[in-house]
Amino acid sequence: MRVVPGWALVSAVAAPILLIGGWTLGAARQPGGFDQVTGTISALAAIGATDRWIMTLGLAGLGLCHCVTAAGLRPLAPAGRTMLAVGGLGTLAVAAFPLPAGGEGSVPHTLAAAVAFGALALWPALAPPPAEPTTGHPRRRAPWVALTVGLLLPVAWFVVEMAAGGERVGLAERVAAGAEALTPLLVVAGLRREGRPAAEAGAPTG
């Protein structure tokens, strides 16, 4: 029986803390304040930003957490776990290729962000295994697909805001990134709850 280990729960819990903590502390360190509705997460880690290491560390830690969580999601299909790890690697690349000073764009940064956002939205649809580990019955795919759809909606909002130069691009990005950071935690918690009765039933007695 494959059960999600405790260290995967730790990494899943740490992911949203690193992301949200990074953008909160990073914004607080910007001279004159920082509008998180209009300003992007990447701007906090851009070259020339005050204490850019805070958001850079948050992004790097987030990417590593996704990779660790993917390794621990043993009951799920390899395709979904791989896609989650790809999202983690994409997030690491976002941290490694910051935006240049002056608010200019960066092709490597944009490509890394696209990979990260896309993979972290799509992985749940690829994650359900053929059968539930506790009963052997086919696992319903609909909830997993619905989860991906729910992640794609804020990502689409963010893309539209970016393309149109919208005034809520920072808010849209935080909604999308926050939802993607929380999703592995929800999945890990659900799988551990499913696995606990089975583990208790198989425990030796007497």
HELIX and SHEET records of a PDB file:
HELIX    1   1 GLY A    6  ALA A   28  1                                  23    
HELIX    2   2 ILE A   41  ALA A   45  1                                   5    
HELIX    3   3 TRP A   53  GLY A   72  1                                  20    
HELIX    4   4 PRO A   78  ALA A   96  1                                  19    
HELIX    5   5 ALA A  101  GLY A  103  5                                   3    
HELIX    6   6 VAL A  107  LEU A  126  1                                  20    
HELIX    7   7 ALA A  142  ALA A  164  1                                  23    
HELIX    8   8 VAL A  169  ALA A  201  1                                  33    
END                                                                             
